Amino acid sequence: MAEQRSDVISWDEFFMRVAFAAKLRSKDPNTQVGACIADTDHRILSVGYNGTPHAITDEAFPWGDSDDPLNDKHSYVIHAEANAILNFRGSLKDMQGATVYVTLFPCHECAKLLVQAGVGEVVYLDDKYAGTMDNLISKRTLDSCGVTYRKVQMPHGLS
């Protein structure tokens, strides 16, 4: 009988690889973000990436940063975490205590959505906005609501 493999990836790496794959769907030329929500039984509940609402064509979309809100992508893009929540087709009670794996630490708006949806942990790869006011508000929101967060190293083979 063959021996069991010993080089199996961890659950953290598995779900982060799913989030990483999701971010590859983003059309944003500057920041691609993916999210994967998994329950406590290691089942994927939902996946999302940052992108435009379904009715907006990517070709006609202003993907750049601008001082004009009508031409700034930030006025239109739905973040990966929000899309993962919106893509979920179950009951929100199934999301209680779930873990969201995100390639970029959530903004304060997404932090509020994750808390409201019942997510209990945020696992992230990058915190490139650490120390900004938005990031501090996000962390305060998560801390105040008992949602834990932790950074993981880039899974093997991903960049």
C-alpha positions, 0 to 999 in steps of 0.5 A: 500500500502506498504511503500518504503524501506528506507535501499536501498544501495547508487549508490556508494555502488552498483557499489563498490560491483560490483567492489568487486565481479569482484576482486574475479575473480583475480588469483593473490595470493597477490593483487586482484583488481576489477573495475566497470565503470558506466556512469552518468545515473547509468548504468554499462558500463564495469567491469574488474579485474587484470589478465593475457592476455587471451592466457596465462594459469593461471597454467603456469603463474609466479604469484610471485614477482621476480627481474627477469622480465621474472618471475615477475607477474608485467611483464604480469598482465593486471590491472583491470582498463585497462581490464574494458576499454578493455572489454567495447563494446560501443563507447568511447564517452559513457565513457565521464564523467563516474565514475570508481569504483576501489578497489585499487587506480589506478597506473600511467599507469591506470590513463593515460588510464582512462583519455584517455578513458574520465573517469571523476571520480575515486572512490576507497576503498584502497590507500595502495601505497599512497605516492609512486612515482607511486601513486604521478604520478597517482594523478598528472596525474588525477589532471592535467586532471581534473579527481576527485578522492575520497575514500569511506568506505568499503561497508557494509558486504564486507571485 
